Amino acid sequence: MYQEIDFFQFQKRFATERRCISYLINRRWANGFLCPKCHHKQAYFIKSRFIYQCKSCKHQVSVTAGTIFHKTHIPLRKWFWMIYLLSQSKHSYSVLGLKRLLTQVHLFR
């Protein structure tokens, strides 16, 4: 469900990579983890890799698997900021323009 959020709320809510990951986890598994392979409901969270491993079949699932962020090497924090800026602007941005903007405000050097 869409929820409007202002600049400062966004900055606080998604201030770190961990907060972005937590947001995706809560959106993806709002009703708790469910293994896509065996449908088991329990898993271990491997913090170093940000993945879940099913306790039953040992299948590993990335938080970003099946999303637009899958297999990207760009930090989620940067993705979230780009999406936020694009969604809030009345004007369009080029990728280079976004890069310059995000670099100018010292978020992603």
Biopython code that builds the backbone (N, CA, C, O; Angstrom):
import numpy as np
from Bio.PDB.StructureBuilder import StructureBuilder

atoms = [
    (1, "MET", "N", (0.835, -1.168, 0.000)),
    (1, "MET", "CA", (0.000, 0.000, 0.000)),
    (1, "MET", "C", (0.882, 1.235, 0.000)),
    (1, "MET", "O", (1.879, 1.292, 0.720)),
    (2, "TYR", "N", (0.523, 2.207, -0.794)),
    (2, "TYR", "CA", (1.284, 3.441, -0.926)),
    (2, "TYR", "C", (1.096, 4.305, 0.308)),
    (2, "TYR", "O", (-0.018, 4.472, 0.803)),
    (3, "GLN", "N", (2.197, 4.847, 0.793)),
    (3, "GLN", "CA", (2.174, 5.757, 1.929)),
    (3, "GLN", "C", (3.085, 6.927, 1.604)),
    (3, "GLN", "O", (4.267, 6.737, 1.317)),
    (4, "GLU", "N", (2.546, 8.129, 1.646)),
    (4, "GLU", "CA", (3.362, 9.305, 1.346)),
    (4, "GLU", "C", (4.350, 9.549, 2.482)),
    (4, "GLU", "O", (4.024, 9.399, 3.660)),
    (5, "ILE", "N", (5.555, 9.926, 2.101)),
    (5, "ILE", "CA", (6.611, 10.131, 3.074)),
    (5, "ILE", "C", (7.419, 11.350, 2.633)),
    (5, "ILE", "O", (7.774, 11.477, 1.461)),
    (6, "ASP", "N", (7.705, 12.240, 3.577)),
    (6, "ASP", "CA", (8.465, 13.430, 3.195)),
    (6, "ASP", "C", (9.967, 13.130, 3.237)),
    (6, "ASP", "O", (10.396, 12.059, 3.665)),
    (7, "PHE", "N", (10.736, 14.098, 2.784)),
    (7, "PHE", "CA", (12.180, 13.934, 2.647)),
    (7, "PHE", "C", (12.843, 13.509, 3.957)),
    (7, "PHE", "O", (13.645, 12.576, 3.974)),
    (8, "PHE", "N", (12.510, 14.188, 5.047)),
    (8, "PHE", "CA", (13.160, 13.913, 6.330)),
    (8, "PHE", "C", (12.734, 12.563, 6.909)),
    (8, "PHE", "O", (13.542, 11.869, 7.526)),
    (9, "GLN", "N", (11.473, 12.194, 6.714)),
    (9, "GLN", "CA", (11.015, 10.870, 7.138)),
    (9, "GLN", "C", (11.743, 9.787, 6.351)),
    (9, "GLN", "O", (12.178, 8.781, 6.911)),
    (10, "PHE", "N", (11.869, 10.008, 5.055)),
    (10, "PHE", "CA", (12.569, 9.046, 4.211)),
    (10, "PHE", "C", (14.027, 8.915, 4.639)),
    (10, "PHE", "O", (14.548, 7.806, 4.760)),
    (11, "GLN", "N", (14.679, 10.043, 4.865)),
    (11, "GLN", "CA", (16.086, 10.058, 5.255)),
    (11, "GLN", "C", (16.284, 9.273, 6.557)),
    (11, "GLN", "O", (17.250, 8.521, 6.684)),
    (12, "LYS", "N", (15.387, 9.441, 7.509)),
    (12, "LYS", "CA", (15.496, 8.740, 8.787)),
    (12, "LYS", "C", (15.175, 7.250, 8.639)),
    (12, "LYS", "O", (15.871, 6.398, 9.191)),
    (13, "ARG", "N", (14.121, 6.951, 7.893)),
    (13, "ARG", "CA", (13.662, 5.561, 7.757)),
    (13, "ARG", "C", (14.660, 4.683, 7.014)),
    (13, "ARG", "O", (14.820, 3.510, 7.353)),
    (14, "PHE", "N", (15.331, 5.230, 6.012)),
    (14, "PHE", "CA", (16.247, 4.447, 5.190)),
    (14, "PHE", "C", (17.680, 4.980, 5.286)),
    (14, "PHE", "O", (18.373, 5.100, 4.276)),
    (15, "ALA", "N", (18.106, 5.291, 6.482)),
    (15, "ALA", "CA", (19.417, 5.895, 6.721)),
    (15, "ALA", "C", (20.574, 4.929, 6.528)),
    (15, "ALA", "O", (21.698, 5.360, 6.267)),
    (16, "THR", "N", (20.322, 3.640, 6.650)),
    (16, "THR", "CA", (21.402, 2.656, 6.536)),
    (16, "THR", "C", (20.983, 1.517, 5.612)),
    (16, "THR", "O", (19.805, 1.336, 5.302)),
    (17, "GLU", "N", (21.973, 0.767, 5.188)),
    (17, "GLU", "CA", (21.723, -0.410, 4.347)),
    (17, "GLU", "C", (20.861, -1.424, 5.108)),
    (17, "GLU", "O", (19.972, -2.050, 4.530)),
    (18, "ARG", "N", (21.131, -1.579, 6.402)),
    (18, "ARG", "CA", (20.357, -2.521, 7.228)),
    (18, "ARG", "C", (18.881, -2.149, 7.289)),
    (18, "ARG", "O", (18.016, -3.025, 7.266)),
    (19, "ARG", "N", (18.594, -0.867, 7.367)),
    (19, "ARG", "CA", (17.188, -0.436, 7.400)),
    (19, "ARG", "C", (16.489, -0.722, 6.070)),
    (19, "ARG", "O", (15.313, -1.085, 6.046)),
    (20, "CYS", "N", (17.207, -0.562, 4.984)),
    (20, "CYS", "CA", (16.635, -0.883, 3.668)),
    (20, "CYS", "C", (16.350, -2.381, 3.569)),
    (20, "CYS", "O", (15.303, -2.788, 3.065)),
    (21, "ILE", "N", (17.278, -3.189, 4.047)),
    (21, "ILE", "CA", (17.106, -4.640, 4.024)),
    (21, "ILE", "C", (15.940, -5.041, 4.918)),
    (21, "ILE", "O", (15.126, -5.883, 4.538)),
    (22, "SER", "N", (15.855, -4.450, 6.092)),
    (22, "SER", "CA", (14.743, -4.749, 7.004)),
    (22, "SER", "C", (13.407, -4.411, 6.358)),
    (22, "SER", "O", (12.435, -5.151, 6.509)),
    (23, "TYR", "N", (13.360, -3.301, 5.643)),
    (23, "TYR", "CA", (12.136, -2.918, 4.944)),
    (23, "TYR", "C", (11.741, -3.983, 3.921)),
    (23, "TYR", "O", (10.580, -4.386, 3.852)),
    (24, "LEU", "N", (12.713, -4.434, 3.131)),
    (24, "LEU", "CA", (12.420, -5.466, 2.131)),
    (24, "LEU", "C", (11.975, -6.776, 2.782)),
    (24, "LEU", "O", (11.058, -7.435, 2.291)),
    (25, "ILE", "N", (12.617, -7.148, 3.873)),
    (25, "ILE", "CA", (12.232, -8.375, 4.582)),
    (25, "ILE", "C", (10.787, -8.276, 5.045)),
    (25, "ILE", "O", (10.004, -9.205, 4.850)),
    (26, "ASN", "N", (10.433, -7.150, 5.657)),
    (26, "ASN", "CA", (9.069, -6.966, 6.159)),
    (26, "ASN", "C", (8.034, -6.929, 5.047)),
    (26, "ASN", "O", (6.906, -7.388, 5.232)),
    (27, "ARG", "N", (8.403, -6.392, 3.903)),
    (27, "ARG", "CA", (7.472, -6.364, 2.761)),
    (27, "ARG", "C", (7.341, -7.748, 2.121)),
    (27, "ARG", "O", (6.243, -8.183, 1.773)),
    (28, "ARG", "N", (8.463, -8.421, 1.976)),
    (28, "ARG", "CA", (8.467, -9.713, 1.286)),
    (28, "ARG", "C", (7.833, -10.822, 2.118)),
    (28, "ARG", "O", (7.070, -11.641, 1.607)),
    (29, "TRP", "N", (8.157, -10.835, 3.391)),
    (29, "TRP", "CA", (7.649, -11.889, 4.274)),
    (29, "TRP", "C", (6.850, -11.281, 5.414)),
    (29, "TRP", "O", (7.147, -11.516, 6.586)),
    (30, "ALA", "N", (5.843, -10.504, 5.071)),
    (30, "ALA", "CA", (5.008, -9.825, 6.075)),
    (30, "ALA", "C", (4.338, -10.817, 7.023)),
    (30, "ALA", "O", (4.112, -10.506, 8.192)),
    (31, "ASN", "N", (4.024, -11.996, 6.524)),
    (31, "ASN", "CA", (3.370, -13.028, 7.339)),
    (31, "ASN", "C", (4.355, -14.083, 7.814)),
    (31, "ASN", "O", (3.949, -15.170, 8.225)),
    (32, "GLY", "N", (5.626, -13.780, 7.764)),
    (32, "GLY", "CA", (6.653, -14.731, 8.159)),
    (32, "GLY", "C", (7.258, -15.428, 6.955)),
    (32, "GLY", "O", (6.662, -15.476, 5.879)),
    (33, "PHE", "N", (8.440, -15.961, 7.152)),
    (33, "PHE", "CA", (9.174, -16.623, 6.078)),
    (33, "PHE", "C", (8.415, -17.848, 5.568)),
    (33, "PHE", "O", (7.786, -18.572, 6.340)),
    (34, "LEU", "N", (8.487, -18.065, 4.264)),
    (34, "LEU", "CA", (7.940, -19.263, 3.638)),
    (34, "LEU", "C", (8.914, -19.671, 2.544)),
    (34, "LEU", "O", (9.131, -18.932, 1.583)),
    (35, "CYS", "N", (9.496, -20.850, 2.698)),
    (35, "CYS", "CA", (10.485, -21.327, 1.740)),
    (35, "CYS", "C", (9.829, -21.514, 0.368)),
    (35, "CYS", "O", (8.802, -22.185, 0.264)),
    (36, "PRO", "N", (10.405, -20.932, -0.677)),
    (36, "PRO", "CA", (9.831, -21.082, -2.013)),
    (36, "PRO", "C", (9.984, -22.499, -2.574)),
    (36, "PRO", "O", (9.296, -22.876, -3.523)),
    (37, "LYS", "N", (10.886, -23.275, -1.983)),
    (37, "LYS", "CA", (11.141, -24.623, -2.488)),
    (37, "LYS", "C", (10.266, -25.678, -1.803)),
    (37, "LYS", "O", (9.622, -26.484, -2.475)),
    (38, "CYS", "N", (10.244, -25.672, -0.459)),
    (38, "CYS", "CA", (9.510, -26.728, 0.257)),
    (38, "CYS", "C", (8.349, -26.204, 1.101)),
    (38, "CYS", "O", (7.623, -26.990, 1.709)),
    (39, "HIS", "N", (8.168, -24.889, 1.143)),
    (39, "HIS", "CA", (7.084, -24.223, 1.871)),
    (39, "HIS", "C", (7.178, -24.360, 3.389)),
    (39, "HIS", "O", (6.182, -24.204, 4.095)),
    (40, "HIS", "N", (8.367, -24.650, 3.882)),
    (40, "HIS", "CA", (8.589, -24.695, 5.321)),
    (40, "HIS", "C", (8.574, -23.261, 5.861)),
    (40, "HIS", "O", (8.953, -22.328, 5.153)),
    (41, "LYS", "N", (8.144, -23.086, 7.095)),
    (41, "LYS", "CA", (7.962, -21.739, 7.631)),
    (41, "LYS", "C", (9.081, -21.247, 8.534)),
    (41, "LYS", "O", (8.998, -20.145, 9.077)),
    (42, "GLN", "N", (10.125, -22.047, 8.701)),
    (42, "GLN", "CA", (11.212, -21.606, 9.571)),
    (42, "GLN", "C", (12.527, -21.549, 8.796)),
    (42, "GLN", "O", (12.811, -22.370, 7.923)),
    (43, "ALA", "N", (13.315, -20.533, 9.163)),
    (43, "ALA", "CA", (14.595, -20.344, 8.485)),
    (43, "ALA", "C", (15.577, -19.658, 9.415)),
    (43, "ALA", "O", (15.200, -19.033, 10.406)),
    (44, "TYR", "N", (16.838, -19.793, 9.069)),
    (44, "TYR", "CA", (17.909, -19.067, 9.729)),
    (44, "TYR", "C", (18.201, -17.834, 8.893)),
    (44, "TYR", "O", (18.155, -17.893, 7.664)),
    (45, "PHE", "N", (18.498, -16.726, 9.539)),
    (45, "PHE", "CA", (18.918, -15.544, 8.797)),
    (45, "PHE", "C", (20.435, -15.454, 8.886)),
    (45, "PHE", "O", (20.990, -15.393, 9.983)),
    (46, "ILE", "N", (21.097, -15.444, 7.757)),
    (46, "ILE", "CA", (22.557, -15.355, 7.703)),
    (46, "ILE", "C", (22.905, -13.884, 7.478)),
    (46, "ILE", "O", (22.844, -13.387, 6.354)),
    (47, "LYS", "N", (23.266, -13.202, 8.553)),
    (47, "LYS", "CA", (23.486, -11.752, 8.538)),
    (47, "LYS", "C", (24.597, -11.311, 7.597)),
    (47, "LYS", "O", (24.495, -10.265, 6.956)),
    (48, "SER", "N", (25.652, -12.104, 7.515)),
    (48, "SER", "CA", (26.794, -11.701, 6.692)),
    (48, "SER", "C", (26.449, -11.639, 5.203)),
    (48, "SER", "O", (27.098, -10.920, 4.443)),
    (49, "ARG", "N", (25.428, -12.392, 4.790)),
    (49, "ARG", "CA", (25.055, -12.422, 3.368)),
    (49, "ARG", "C", (23.643, -11.914, 3.115)),
    (49, "ARG", "O", (23.210, -11.840, 1.965)),
    (50, "PHE", "N", (22.918, -11.563, 4.176)),
    (50, "PHE", "CA", (21.543, -11.075, 4.078)),
    (50, "PHE", "C", (20.639, -12.054, 3.334)),
    (50, "PHE", "O", (19.884, -11.674, 2.439)),
    (51, "ILE", "N", (20.735, -13.316, 3.725)),
    (51, "ILE", "CA", (19.893, -14.350, 3.120)),
    (51, "ILE", "C", (19.240, -15.184, 4.210)),
    (51, "ILE", "O", (19.708, -15.241, 5.347)),
    (52, "TYR", "N", (18.148, -15.825, 3.828)),
    (52, "TYR", "CA", (17.495, -16.796, 4.691)),
    (52, "TYR", "C", (17.856, -18.184, 4.198)),
    (52, "TYR", "O", (17.954, -18.426, 2.995)),
    (53, "GLN", "N", (18.052, -19.092, 5.143)),
    (53, "GLN", "CA", (18.282, -20.494, 4.796)),
    (53, "GLN", "C", (17.198, -21.320, 5.478)),
    (53, "GLN", "O", (17.052, -21.275, 6.699)),
    (54, "CYS", "N", (16.449, -22.064, 4.697)),
    (54, "CYS", "CA", (15.353, -22.884, 5.206)),
    (54, "CYS", "C", (15.899, -23.920, 6.190)),
    (54, "CYS", "O", (16.911, -24.567, 5.920)),
    (55, "LYS", "N", (15.233, -24.072, 7.320)),
    (55, "LYS", "CA", (15.662, -25.052, 8.320)),
    (55, "LYS", "C", (15.399, -26.473, 7.859)),
    (55, "LYS", "O", (16.041, -27.405, 8.343)),
    (56, "SER", "N", (14.479, -26.657, 6.946)),
    (56, "SER", "CA", (14.119, -27.990, 6.481)),
    (56, "SER", "C", (14.988, -28.463, 5.314)),
    (56, "SER", "O", (15.681, -29.474, 5.421)),
    (57, "CYS", "N", (14.947, -27.735, 4.211)),
    (57, "CYS", "CA", (15.634, -28.199, 3.000)),
    (57, "CYS", "C", (16.971, -27.493, 2.749)),
    (57, "CYS", "O", (17.693, -27.850, 1.818)),
    (58, "LYS", "N", (17.300, -26.503, 3.566)),
    (58, "LYS", "CA", (18.558, -25.730, 3.468)),
    (58, "LYS", "C", (18.632, -24.820, 2.240)),
    (58, "LYS", "O", (19.697, -24.288, 1.927)),
    (59, "HIS", "N", (17.512, -24.640, 1.549)),
    (59, "HIS", "CA", (17.469, -23.732, 0.396)),
    (59, "HIS", "C", (17.736, -22.307, 0.876)),
    (59, "HIS", "O", (17.203, -21.889, 1.904)),
    (60, "GLN", "N", (18.554, -21.565, 0.141)),
    (60, "GLN", "CA", (18.892, -20.198, 0.520)),
    (60, "GLN", "C", (18.162, -19.209, -0.385)),
    (60, "GLN", "O", (18.109, -19.367, -1.605)),
    (61, "VAL", "N", (17.603, -18.187, 0.255)),
    (61, "VAL", "CA", (16.834, -17.179, -0.467)),
    (61, "VAL", "C", (17.344, -15.801, -0.091)),
    (61, "VAL", "O", (17.378, -15.436, 1.084)),
    (62, "SER", "N", (17.738, -15.048, -1.091)),
    (62, "SER", "CA", (18.175, -13.674, -0.885)),
    (62, "SER", "C", (16.964, -12.784, -0.679)),
    (62, "SER", "O", (15.890, -13.038, -1.223)),
    (63, "VAL", "N", (17.146, -11.750, 0.104)),
    (63, "VAL", "CA", (16.082, -10.777, 0.335)),
    (63, "VAL", "C", (15.705, -10.089, -0.975)),
    (63, "VAL", "O", (14.554, -9.697, -1.163)),
    (64, "THR", "N", (16.666, -9.943, -1.874)),
    (64, "THR", "CA", (16.424, -9.242, -3.133)),
    (64, "THR", "C", (16.037, -10.163, -4.292)),
    (64, "THR", "O", (15.697, -9.681, -5.373)),
    (65, "ALA", "N", (16.084, -11.475, -4.082)),
    (65, "ALA", "CA", (15.755, -12.418, -5.165)),
    (65, "ALA", "C", (14.335, -12.165, -5.683)),
    (65, "ALA", "O", (13.386, -12.046, -4.908)),
    (66, "GLY", "N", (14.217, -12.088, -6.992)),
    (66, "GLY", "CA", (12.913, -11.882, -7.611)),
    (66, "GLY", "C", (12.443, -10.434, -7.581)),
    (66, "GLY", "O", (11.286, -10.153, -7.895)),
    (67, "THR", "N", (13.317, -9.519, -7.209)),
    (67, "THR", "CA", (12.967, -8.100, -7.197)),
    (67, "THR", "C", (13.822, -7.364, -8.226)),
    (67, "THR", "O", (14.699, -7.956, -8.854)),
    (68, "ILE", "N", (13.564, -6.093, -8.387)),
    (68, "ILE", "CA", (14.381, -5.302, -9.320)),
    (68, "ILE", "C", (15.803, -5.129, -8.812)),
    (68, "ILE", "O", (16.683, -4.712, -9.565)),
    (69, "PHE", "N", (16.039, -5.447, -7.540)),
    (69, "PHE", "CA", (17.359, -5.302, -6.945)),
    (69, "PHE", "C", (18.200, -6.567, -7.057)),
    (69, "PHE", "O", (19.361, -6.574, -6.648)),
    (70, "HIS", "N", (17.635, -7.628, -7.600)),
    (70, "HIS", "CA", (18.321, -8.923, -7.683)),
    (70, "HIS", "C", (19.597, -8.819, -8.519)),
    (70, "HIS", "O", (19.598, -8.256, -9.614)),
    (71, "LYS", "N", (20.669, -9.370, -7.983)),
    (71, "LYS", "CA", (21.982, -9.427, -8.640)),
    (71, "LYS", "C", (22.576, -8.060, -8.965)),
    (71, "LYS", "O", (23.404, -7.939, -9.868)),
    (72, "THR", "N", (22.163, -7.049, -8.245)),
    (72, "THR", "CA", (22.747, -5.728, -8.457)),
    (72, "THR", "C", (23.908, -5.540, -7.495)),
    (72, "THR", "O", (23.929, -6.111, -6.405)),
    (73, "HIS", "N", (24.855, -4.747, -7.905)),
    (73, "HIS", "CA", (25.988, -4.447, -7.040)),
    (73, "HIS", "C", (25.873, -3.038, -6.462)),
    (73, "HIS", "O", (26.771, -2.565, -5.766)),
    (74, "ILE", "N", (24.762, -2.382, -6.761)),
    (74, "ILE", "CA", (24.499, -1.055, -6.229)),
    (74, "ILE", "C", (23.854, -1.223, -4.855)),
    (74, "ILE", "O", (22.916, -2.009, -4.718)),
    (75, "PRO", "N", (24.327, -0.510, -3.837)),
    (75, "PRO", "CA", (23.731, -0.640, -2.504)),
    (75, "PRO", "C", (22.241, -0.303, -2.508)),
    (75, "PRO", "O", (21.799, 0.575, -3.249)),
    (76, "LEU", "N", (21.478, -0.998, -1.685)),
    (76, "LEU", "CA", (20.038, -0.749, -1.609)),
    (76, "LEU", "C", (19.727, 0.681, -1.228)),
    (76, "LEU", "O", (18.754, 1.267, -1.704)),
    (77, "ARG", "N", (20.550, 1.231, -0.376)),
    (77, "ARG", "CA", (20.338, 2.614, 0.052)),
    (77, "ARG", "C", (20.338, 3.562, -1.149)),
    (77, "ARG", "O", (19.518, 4.477, -1.231)),
    (78, "LYS", "N", (21.256, 3.333, -2.065)),
    (78, "LYS", "CA", (21.319, 4.168, -3.273)),
    (78, "LYS", "C", (20.094, 3.930, -4.149)),
    (78, "LYS", "O", (19.512, 4.879, -4.674)),
    (79, "TRP", "N", (19.702, 2.672, -4.309)),
    (79, "TRP", "CA", (18.484, 2.357, -5.082)),
    (79, "TRP", "C", (17.264, 3.058, -4.487)),
    (79, "TRP", "O", (16.477, 3.675, -5.205)),
    (80, "PHE", "N", (17.120, 2.955, -3.162)),
    (80, "PHE", "CA", (15.970, 3.558, -2.504)),
    (80, "PHE", "C", (15.939, 5.063, -2.725)),
    (80, "PHE", "O", (14.882, 5.634, -2.991)),
    (81, "TRP", "N", (17.108, 5.713, -2.614)),
    (81, "TRP", "CA", (17.165, 7.154, -2.836)),
    (81, "TRP", "C", (16.808, 7.501, -4.276)),
    (81, "TRP", "O", (16.074, 8.461, -4.508)),
    (82, "MET", "N", (17.306, 6.749, -5.237)),
    (82, "MET", "CA", (16.994, 7.026, -6.643)),
    (82, "MET", "C", (15.496, 6.901, -6.884)),
    (82, "MET", "O", (14.900, 7.748, -7.549)),
    (83, "ILE", "N", (14.891, 5.856, -6.349)),
    (83, "ILE", "CA", (13.448, 5.645, -6.526)),
    (83, "ILE", "C", (12.668, 6.765, -5.845)),
    (83, "ILE", "O", (11.702, 7.286, -6.402)),
    (84, "TYR", "N", (13.091, 7.131, -4.641)),
    (84, "TYR", "CA", (12.410, 8.211, -3.929)),
    (84, "TYR", "C", (12.475, 9.507, -4.731)),
    (84, "TYR", "O", (11.452, 10.162, -4.935)),
    (85, "LEU", "N", (13.666, 9.880, -5.184)),
    (85, "LEU", "CA", (13.821, 11.133, -5.930)),
    (85, "LEU", "C", (12.997, 11.127, -7.209)),
    (85, "LEU", "O", (12.369, 12.129, -7.551)),
    (86, "LEU", "N", (12.997, 10.004, -7.913)),
    (86, "LEU", "CA", (12.199, 9.912, -9.146)),
    (86, "LEU", "C", (10.704, 10.012, -8.864)),
    (86, "LEU", "O", (9.959, 10.617, -9.635)),
    (87, "SER", "N", (10.271, 9.419, -7.759)),
    (87, "SER", "CA", (8.839, 9.415, -7.449)),
    (87, "SER", "C", (8.352, 10.768, -6.924)),
    (87, "SER", "O", (7.161, 11.066, -7.017)),
    (88, "GLN", "N", (9.236, 11.579, -6.382)),
    (88, "GLN", "CA", (8.845, 12.860, -5.797)),
    (88, "GLN", "C", (9.000, 14.040, -6.756)),
    (88, "GLN", "O", (8.462, 15.119, -6.507)),
    (89, "SER", "N", (9.718, 13.841, -7.828)),
    (89, "SER", "CA", (10.025, 14.935, -8.730)),
    (89, "SER", "C", (8.946, 15.138, -9.787)),
    (89, "SER", "O", (8.355, 14.182, -10.290)),
    (90, "LYS", "N", (8.708, 16.391, -10.107)),
    (90, "LYS", "CA", (7.798, 16.723, -11.208)),
    (90, "LYS", "C", (8.550, 16.707, -12.534)),
    (90, "LYS", "O", (7.948, 16.740, -13.608)),
    (91, "HIS", "N", (9.881, 16.654, -12.439)),
    (91, "HIS", "CA", (10.739, 16.648, -13.626)),
    (91, "HIS", "C", (11.386, 15.277, -13.759)),
    (91, "HIS", "O", (11.455, 14.519, -12.792)),
    (92, "SER", "N", (11.848, 14.972, -14.931)),
    (92, "SER", "CA", (12.546, 13.701, -15.109)),
    (92, "SER", "C", (14.033, 13.895, -14.842)),
    (92, "SER", "O", (14.564, 15.000, -14.950)),
    (93, "TYR", "N", (14.684, 12.803, -14.495)),
    (93, "TYR", "CA", (16.127, 12.805, -14.246)),
    (93, "TYR", "C", (16.794, 11.825, -15.205)),
    (93, "TYR", "O", (16.217, 10.797, -15.556)),
    (94, "SER", "N", (17.990, 12.147, -15.617)),
    (94, "SER", "CA", (18.803, 11.163, -16.325)),
    (94, "SER", "C", (19.573, 10.385, -15.262)),
    (94, "SER", "O", (19.678, 10.834, -14.121)),
    (95, "VAL", "N", (20.101, 9.248, -15.620)),
    (95, "VAL", "CA", (20.898, 8.463, -14.685)),
    (95, "VAL", "C", (22.119, 9.272, -14.242)),
    (95, "VAL", "O", (22.471, 9.275, -13.063)),
    (96, "LEU", "N", (22.755, 9.950, -15.180)),
    (96, "LEU", "CA", (23.912, 10.779, -14.833)),
    (96, "LEU", "C", (23.516, 11.937, -13.918)),
    (96, "LEU", "O", (24.265, 12.312, -13.015)),
    (97, "GLY", "N", (22.336, 12.495, -14.160)),
    (97, "GLY", "CA", (21.848, 13.572, -13.300)),
    (97, "GLY", "C", (21.614, 13.081, -11.882)),
    (97, "GLY", "O", (21.947, 13.778, -10.923)),
    (98, "LEU", "N", (21.044, 11.890, -11.733)),
    (98, "LEU", "CA", (20.851, 11.301, -10.402)),
    (98, "LEU", "C", (22.186, 11.040, -9.722)),
    (98, "LEU", "O", (22.352, 11.304, -8.531)),
    (99, "LYS", "N", (23.129, 10.522, -10.488)),
    (99, "LYS", "CA", (24.452, 10.241, -9.929)),
    (99, "LYS", "C", (25.093, 11.519, -9.404)),
    (99, "LYS", "O", (25.637, 11.544, -8.301)),
    (100, "ARG", "N", (25.024, 12.577, -10.203)),
    (100, "ARG", "CA", (25.592, 13.861, -9.783)),
    (100, "ARG", "C", (24.891, 14.391, -8.534)),
    (100, "ARG", "O", (25.544, 14.864, -7.604)),
    (101, "LEU", "N", (23.573, 14.311, -8.516)),
    (101, "LEU", "CA", (22.812, 14.795, -7.378)),
    (101, "LEU", "C", (23.161, 14.032, -6.107)),
    (101, "LEU", "O", (23.396, 14.637, -5.061)),
    (102, "LEU", "N", (23.195, 12.726, -6.193)),
    (102, "LEU", "CA", (23.486, 11.910, -5.021)),
    (102, "LEU", "C", (24.930, 12.074, -4.562)),
    (102, "LEU", "O", (25.210, 11.963, -3.369)),
    (103, "THR", "N", (25.838, 12.331, -5.474)),
    (103, "THR", "CA", (27.231, 12.551, -5.121)),
    (103, "THR", "C", (27.412, 13.936, -4.493)),
    (103, "THR", "O", (28.208, 14.102, -3.569)),
    (104, "GLN", "N", (26.679, 14.918, -4.991)),
    (104, "GLN", "CA", (26.788, 16.281, -4.468)),
    (104, "GLN", "C", (26.366, 16.372, -3.010)),
    (104, "GLN", "O", (26.938, 17.152, -2.249)),
    (105, "VAL", "N", (25.384, 15.593, -2.616)),
    (105, "VAL", "CA", (24.905, 15.680, -1.229)),
    (105, "VAL", "C", (25.684, 14.728, -0.329)),
    (105, "VAL", "O", (25.303, 14.500, 0.820)),
    (106, "HIS", "N", (26.778, 14.171, -0.854)),
    (106, "HIS", "CA", (27.711, 13.351, -0.086)),
    (106, "HIS", "C", (27.096, 12.077, 0.502)),
    (106, "HIS", "O", (27.537, 11.592, 1.543)),
    (107, "LEU", "N", (26.097, 11.551, -0.160)),
    (107, "LEU", "CA", (25.481, 10.320, 0.338)),
    (107, "LEU", "C", (26.248, 9.084, -0.081)),
    (107, "LEU", "O", (26.331, 8.111, 0.668)),
    (108, "PHE", "N", (26.812, 9.122, -1.288)),
    (108, "PHE", "CA", (27.331, 7.876, -1.842)),
    (108, "PHE", "C", (28.687, 8.024, -2.484)),
    (108, "PHE", "O", (28.840, 7.703, -3.663)),
    (109, "ARG", "N", (29.641, 8.481, -1.780)),
    (109, "ARG", "CA", (30.988, 8.587, -2.328)),
    (109, "ARG", "C", (31.774, 7.367, -2.011)),
    (109, "ARG", "O", (32.941, 7.269, -2.390)),
]
sb = StructureBuilder()
sb.init_structure("model")
sb.init_model(0)
sb.init_chain("A")
sb.init_seg("    ")
for serial, (resi, resn, name, xyz) in enumerate(atoms, 1):
    if name == "N":
        sb.init_residue(resn, " ", resi, " ")
    sb.init_atom(name, np.array(xyz, "f"), 0.0, 1.0, " ", f" {name:<3s}", serial, name[0])
structure = sb.get_structure()
